[in-house]
């Protein structure tokens, strides 16, 4: 993997770009769920619009961004000497990234449920769930930048 060292700044930049795109989707999709649930009035056109928006966001932006985040992140992890694995911060970051990936999968499942039943959950539920990626992002950023552990 040593041959990748000259490309490290590019790998890191692409990782950050992918993370930003992924986070934008993770912040927006639960908000779309709120609007979808609260607008569910039996209007087929409106529900179709929300289903289309949710599907496109997930499949065209979030899925590729998540995959790119993982690919570039794992590439950096595999470069020897960049991470002190005896410290706690890489493990807290890894746990939060795994939780973020789990949240992404939860979003995908919710999209399927809402396609079948727009009254599956309340708008309040999705508003609360919309805070999860923010909390995970705080853990990730503090783990990497501040390294308090």
C-alpha positions, 0 to 999 in steps of 0.5 A: 500500500506504500505506493498510495502515499503520494496520493494521500491528499487526494484520497483524503479530499475525496473521502471528505467530499464523499462524507459531505455528500453522504451527510447531506443525504442523511440529514435530508432523507428523514426530513423528507419522511416527515413531509411525506407522513404529514402530507399523506392525505391520499393524494396519489400524485403527492405521495408518488412525488415523495416516493420518487424524491426519497428513492432518487436521493437514496439511490443516486446520492446517498448510496454512492456517497456511502460507498465512496466514504467507505472506500476512501476511508478504508484506503486511508486506514490501510496505509501503515503508520497513519493511525495509532490503533492503541489510542481510543479515538479510532475505535470511537470513530469506527463505532460511530461510522458503523452506527452511521451506516446502520442509520443509512440502512434504517433510512432505506428500510423506512423508505420501503415502508413509507412506499407501502404505507405513508402513515407507517410512523408519525412526523414526530418520530422522524423528526426525532430520528433526524437528530441521530446523524447529527449526534454521530457526526459530533462523535466522529469529528471530535474523535478525529480532530480533538482526539480526547481519548 
